[in-house]
C-alpha cells in the first residue's frame, strides 16, 4: 500500500514538472515577409524630342584632285602635306621653257602673217581700182581677194595659236581651286608629269563645312519630309571620345530609295569650325523631327516583359510594390515614353525587380531620380551608315 502511494506521488511530480517545463517555453513569433532592397526612379512629365538615330560617315564638303594640264617637269612645290591652303594659293610650278619657246614661235608666225595680210589688203585695193577701170579681168581681181582672205584666215589661226600657248603657259603654275586641307603629296618635285594623267598631284578636302552622310529606313521618309517642309531640321553628330555633339542641319534627302537595303540617304551639314568632325570618321547621328509635349517618361531599366506585355513595379506609400501593365509609345536604351498605365510623380523600380512579387515590402537604396535626369531624347527608329 505504501509502495502504491509512493509511485503515485512520483507520477504526480513528473507530470507537474512537465507542465511547468512546457509553460516555461516561449511561443515562436510569426515570421513576416522580408524587406527587399531596390533602386527607384520617379515618373516624369516633360517635352521629349522625337529623333531618328543612325550611324553616319563624315564626308568633306568638296574634294578636288589636283592634276596638271600640261606635260613637263615639276619644278616647285609650295606647301607641306597637311597644310591648310586658300583658294588661289600657288601649289606647284612646272618647267615652262618649252611652252615659252612655242609661244614666241607662234607670235613670230602671227607677225609674219599679219604683214602678209597687210600687203594682200593693199594689193586687193589696187586690183579693185584697176578692175573698176576695166584694166584687169574679174578673175585677176577675185584671185587677189581670195589671197587677202587666205592671209586673213592665217592670221586668225595664228592668233588662236598664240592664245593657246598663253593658256598653256598659265598651266605651268597650279593654284588651289578651293579652300581646304591638303593630303598626301603624291608626286614630288623633280618628277615628270603628264597632262591629264590619272594620278593626282595632291588631293584637297574642304573640311569647313563638312557633311555627315547617313541612311534611315524608308518607312521614315514620309515623316522626315513632312517635318522638313515645316522647318529646317537639326542634326547632331557624336564622335568617339568627344562628349559634346556637333550641331548641324539636314541639307540633303536623296532622290531615290536604295532598293537593295530599303533605306534612304540623308546628309547633315556642319560648320565644323572647330574641326572636330574629320572626313572618313564614323559618327552617331541624331535627326530631331519634332518635340512631343508633356510626355510621361521613365528609365528603360524599369520595364519588364511578361506574358501580358510590358509592366513595371510601382512603389506605393506603404513601401510595398504593385505590378502595373504599361503601354510603351517609344523607347531607347535609356528612356521610354509611356502612353498609358502610369501617372507623373509615381515611383517605379529600376533595379531589383527579380525578387519582387506584388505586395512585396521594399527598401529604397538610392536617391530617387526622374527620367528627366536620363537621356534627353527618345528615338523613333535606328538607321544605318551610308
RAKAKA-V688842 format. One record per residue. RES is the residue in one letter. SS is DSSP state (@ for helix, = for strand, . for the rest). Layout:
BEGIN
{{RES SS} {RES SS}}
END
This chain:
BEGIN
{{X .} {X @} {X @} {X @} {X @} {X @} {X @} {X @} {X @} {X @} {X @} {X @} {X @} {X @} {X @} {X @} {X @} {X @} {X @} {X @} {X @} {X @} {X @} {X @} {X .} {X .} {X .} {X .} {X .} {X .} {X .} {X .} {X .} {X .} {X =} {X =} {X =} {X =} {X =} {X =} {X =} {X =} {X .} {X =} {X =} {X =} {X =} {X =} {X =} {X =} {X =} {X =} {X =} {X =} {X =} {X =} {X =} {X =} {X =} {X =} {X =} {X =} {X =} {X =} {X =} {X =} {X .} {X .} {X .} {X .} {X .} {X =} {X =} {X =} {X =} {X =} {X =} {X .} {X .} {X .} {X .} {X .} {X .} {X =} {X =} {X .} {X .} {X .} {X .} {X =} {X =} {X =} {X =} {X =} {X .} {X .} {X @} {X @} {X @} {X @} {X @} {X @} {X @} {X @} {X @} {X @} {X @} {X @} {X @} {X @} {X @} {X @} {X @} {X @} {X @} {X @} {X @} {X @} {X @} {X @} {X @} {X @} {X @} {X @} {X @} {X @} {X @} {X @} {X @} {X @} {X @} {X @} {X .} {X .} {X .} {X .} {X .} {X @} {X @} {X @} {X @} {X @} {X @} {X @} {X @} {X @} {X @} {X @} {X @} {X @} {X @} {X @} {X @} {X @} {X @} {X @} {X @} {X @} {X @} {X @} {X @} {X @} {X @} {X @} {X @} {X @} {X @} {X @} {X @} {X @} {X .} {X .} {X =} {X =} {X =} {X .} {X .} {X .} {X .} {X =} {X =} {X =} {X .} {X .} {X .} {X .} {X .} {X .} {X .} {X .} {X .} {X =} {X =} {X .} {X .} {X .} {X .} {X .} {X .} {X .} {X .} {X =} {X =} {X =} {X =} {X =} {X =} {X =} {X =} {X =} {X =} {X =} {X =} {X =} {X =} {X =} {X =} {X @} {X @} {X @} {X @} {X @} {X @} {X @} {X @} {X @} {X @} {X @} {X @} {X @} {X .} {X .} {X .} {X =} {X =} {X =} {X =} {X =} {X .} {X .} {X .} {X .} {X .} {X .} {X .} {X =} {X =} {X =} {X =} {X =} {X =} {X =} {X =} {X .} {X .} {X .} {X .} {X =} {X .} {X .} {X .} {X .} {X =} {X =} {X =} {X =} {X =} {X =} {X =} {X =} {X .} {X .} {X .} {X .} {X .} {X .} {X .} {X .} {X .} {X .} {X .} {X =} {X =} {X =} {X =} {X =} {X =} {X =} {X =} {X =} {X =} {X =} {X =} {X =} {X =} {X =} {X =} {X =} {X =} {X @} {X @} {X @} {X .} {X =} {X =} {X =} {X .} {X .} {X =} {X =} {X =} {X =} {X =} {X =} {X =} {X .} {X .} {X .} {X .} {X =} {X =} {X =} {X =} {X =} {X =} {X .} {X =} {X =} {X =} {X =} {X =} {X .} {X .} {X .} {X =} {X =} {X =} {X =} {X =} {X =} {X .} {X .} {X .} {X .} {X .} {X .} {X =} {X =} {X =} {X =} {X =} {X .} {X @} {X @} {X @} {X .} {X .} {X .} {X .} {X .} {X =} {X =} {X =} {X =} {X .} {X .} {X .} {X .} {X =} {X =} {X @} {X @} {X @} {X .} {X .} {X .} {X =} {X =} {X =} {X =} {X =} {X =} {X .} {X =} {X =} {X .}}
END
